[in-house]
Every structure is written in C-alpha cells, then in structure tokens.
Amino acid sequence: MSYVWSEEQVRNFLDIFHSENTHTHSCFVNVEFETTSSFARSVLPPCLDVPENPTITISVGLMRESFKGRLQQGNEIRAEEEIGWIVIKAVHEGREGIYSLQEIVSGDYEVSSGREFWGNPKKRGSAQIYSDSKTVYAWAERHGTRVIEIEASLGNDLPTTTDERSRYFTIKYDFAPDGSGFASDPSLVTLNNGWDTVYGKELNDVRVALRPNGFDPVDTLELGKIVSATMTYGGGGYLVERVDRLEGGKTYLPYVLGRIFDEATREPTNKGARIFT
C-alpha cells in the first residue's frame, strides 16, 4: 500500500473499467410511472430529446461486481453497492435510453468511481431490500430520511431473458478549479448495457413513498399511473457505445450541478411523504 501506486496497481485498477472484465450481479425492485412531456423536457439536458411516451422509473437495488470472473472482495477492489435510483426515459439521435436523475449509493468507491469515470450523479446514502415469499419492502435513505420506500406483494413469475439491451446516457464533466464552470466542454457518454434476468416477479398492490429531505428534490417529480412494477434477479455488463462532445458547456451546468451536489446553504428537512399507488 502506498500514496503512489505502482504500474501494476494502476493497470489492475484501470482494467476494471474495461467492459469485458466486469460483470454485475444484482437484485432490483422497480416501479415505472408515466410522466408528462413538459416535466421530461424540464429535467433532460438539451442534447437529449423527450420520447413519445416518457416514463420515470424508481428503483432500489443491491449489486455486486465480479472482476475477470472473481467476486471483488478481500484485498481486491471492493464493489458492493446498495442503490436508490431514479431514471427518466430519453432519446439521443433516435436511440432510446435512460438518463439518471438520482443515484443514492452506499460506498465511497462507488460514489467516486461513478462520478469520476462517467459523470454518474452518485451521492452517499444507504438502501436495502427485504422480501419473503409473499411481499417485498425496499428503501433508500440520505440525511436520515428514507427518500424512497417501496412496498408490494409478489405476483406472477417473469420470463427469463438473455442479453436484453438498454442504453444509459450520462454527462461526463470536468470542473475548472477557479469556479468558472467547466474546464472544457462536457461529453455525452452512451453506455450499452446487457442484462440477463434469471428470476423475477411482477409486483402487485404497489405503494411508493417519496420523502424530500431538503437536498433530494423527489417532491418535484411528476408521476402519473404505474406502468409496470417488478422485482428481478440477474446480472449483466456494459459497453461504452459512444462519447459525444457537447458544445456550449455552460448550458449544461444546471443539469450537472443540480444532480451531483447538495446546496451548501441548506439544512436537512423532512416535509413528509408523497404516496403513490
């Protein structure tokens, strides 16, 4: 161990971010809601278009990564992650994917790697899933508030899937050290994810509670009818499909800052929950 890594340590660390080396094992509870086109336009950056039928998905998940076939533990890079996740559908040049509004994650490594390598809006928190043969209860917490709570009964089995593809859009940024904004124009990173569902359940009698805490603006989400609700177990990996430089960097500052930082002048609050069923 050293403050200055050896060439081997540098190589081993960077190898983790080569997509062919990493596989994720996951359990997720997901509830997808209809939302309005006007709300979608208000939160999506200019480089992304609003899909014909915009939706927001609220998820709680537990994930663990394997590196070159070995689970990461002990003296290896550790990547176990609890996550509360809020995403919205988006379109880039005709390709549909998701754009992340909120990621509450449990580990320092997960926060720093996600933000530094891809620009993911990860913030430190905790999450958990509890389930028996009949029901599931999941939550994600920050600043002492359970920002997301999901309760449901387990329904019919879901079909298994193999290499089900989806895209994830994220804005990669580099801040100027003098506080003037970005040091260079940001980029839109498109990740192409492959997912295998080995077991899953439809969810019935779904109840979602969203609690703002003064920092995470879940009370501003415009949610309509529930489109789908599932609990899935499986795994997958990702490919960096493309990276597009975005012109007019300062245009993107509100979209980046609003998701990755807490306002320094605010204090934690708890306004009570909004309930969706």
C-alpha positions, -999 to 999 in steps of 0.1 A, spaced: 0 0 0 13 34 -9 3 70 -17 19 64 -51 7 33 -70 30 10 -89 25 4 -126 9 -29 -118 -16 -13 -94 -25 13 -119 -30 -13 -146 -51 -35 -124 -74 -7 -114 -80 7 -149 -86 -29 -161 -118 -29 -140 -133 -2 -163 -127 -23 -194 -163 -35 -200 -152 -71 -210 -137 -75 -175 -166 -66 -153 -199 -84 -146 -226 -72 -122 -248 -95 -100 -280 -76 -90 -314 -76 -73 -337 -47 -82 -372 -35 -72 -385 -13 -100 -417 8 -103 -422 27 -136 -446 56 -138 -460 77 -166 -448 113 -165 -455 144 -186 -436 156 -217 -433 190 -201 -416 176 -170 -393 154 -190 -382 184 -211 -376 204 -179 -351 179 -165 -335 165 -196 -304 183 -209 -306 199 -244 -287 171 -260 -315 146 -252 -350 145 -266 -382 136 -250 -396 102 -260 -432 98 -273 -443 82 -240 -420 95 -213 -417 75 -180 -398 77 -147 -386 45 -130 -379 45 -93 -357 16 -82 -340 2 -51 -312 -23 -58 -284 -44 -44 -254 -50 -66 -220 -68 -65 -194 -68 -93 -171 -95 -103 -138 -87 -120 -125 -112 -145 -148 -138 -131 -139 -133 -94 -161 -115 -69 -145 -84 -57 -137 -88 -20 -109 -91 5 -77 -74 -9 -93 -70 -44 -112 -39 -54 -144 -40 -35 -176 -30 -53 -207 -40 -34 -234 -14 -38 -267 -5 -23 -286 19 -46 -317 41 -48 -322 51 -84 -345 74 -102 -342 75 -140 -362 90 -169 -365 78 -204 -347 99 -230 -338 98 -267 -305 107 -284 -303 107 -322 -332 83 -324 -318 59 -298 -339 55 -267 -323 50 -233 -324 63 -197 -310 94 -180 -303 93 -143 -318 120 -120 -308 105 -87 -284 78 -75 -281 71 -38 -253 46 -32 -236 31 -2 -199 31 -9 -172 57 -12 -155 37 -40 -189 35 -58 -195 72 -55 -161 84 -66 -157 59 -95 -191 66 -109 -187 103 -108 -151 104 -120 -153 80 -148 -188 86 -163 -203 115 -145 -230 95 -127 -249 116 -102 -240 94 -72 -244 106 -37 -236 87 -4 -265 70 13 -279 36 20 -305 12 7 -319 -22 14 -344 -48 2 -364 -72 24 -385 -100 9 -403 -132 18 -424 -154 -5 -453 -130 -5 -441 -94 -1 -412 -70 -7 -401 -39 12 -373 -17 -2 -359 17 8 -332 42 1 -320 68 27 -300 100 28 -295 126 55 -315 104 79 -346 104 57 -360 74 38 -362 92 5 -376 62 -13 -398 34 1 -414 7 -20 -439 -19 -6 -456 -45 -28 -469 -81 -29 -452 -106 -52 -472 -117 -82 -466 -138 -113 -432 -150 -124 -414 -130 -151 -399 -147 -181 -361 -152 -181 -341 -131 -205 -307 -132 -220 -286 -102 -230 -315 -78 -230 -300 -45 -242 -306 -10 -230 -288 24 -231 -278 47 -203 -270 83 -211 -248 103 -188 -229 137 -189 -191 135 -183 -177 167 -170 -145 184 -157 -148 214 -134 -124 244 -136 -105 248 -103 -113 286 -102 -150 281 -100 -157 295 -135 -176 264 -146 -164 235 -168 -127 234 -176 -137 220 -210 -169 211 -229 -187 181 -213 -194 149 -232 -225 127 -235 -215 91 -227 -237 64 -240 -234 31 -222 -249 0 -238 -260 -24 -211 -267 -61 -214 -289 -78 -188 -299 -114 -180 -329 -119 -159 -326 -153 -141 -356 -149 -118 -383 -122 -114 -417 -114 -101 -444 -90 -111 -454 -67 -82 -490 -60 -71 -506 -37 -46 -476 -13 -50 -471 16 -27 -443 41 -33 -435 68 -7 -412 97 -16 -398 119 11 -378 151 4 -351 158 28 -340 193 18 -314 181 -7 -331 154 -28 -360 170 -47 -382 139 -51 -412 161 -43 -408 177 -77 -413 145 -97 -444 145 -118 -457 109 -116 -488 95 -132 -501 60 -135 -479 30 -127 -468 14 -160 -450 -16 -146 -436 -29 -113 -411 -58 -110 -386 -75 -88 -357 -90 -107 -326 -110 -100 -299 -113 -126 -266 -99 -140 -250 -81 -168 -223 -59 -181 -219 -27 -202 -201 -14 -233 -191 23 -238 -210 27 -271 -200 62 -279 -188 95 -264 -201 128 -280 -186 162 -272 -212 187 -262 -208 223 -274 -219 252 -252 -206 238 -220 -222 263 -196 -256 254 -209 -252 221 -191 -240 234 -157 -275 235 -141 -282 199 -153 -250 186 -138 -248 207 -106 -285 200 -97 -279 163 -96 -245 158 -82 -242 184 -54 -262 193 -23 -268 230 -18 -242 241 8 -266 267 24 -294 243 30 -302 221 61 -318 187 61 -356 188 64 -385 163 63 -417 176 48 -435 142 50 -441 117 23 -459 117 -11 -477 84 -16 -482 68 -50 -502 36 -55 
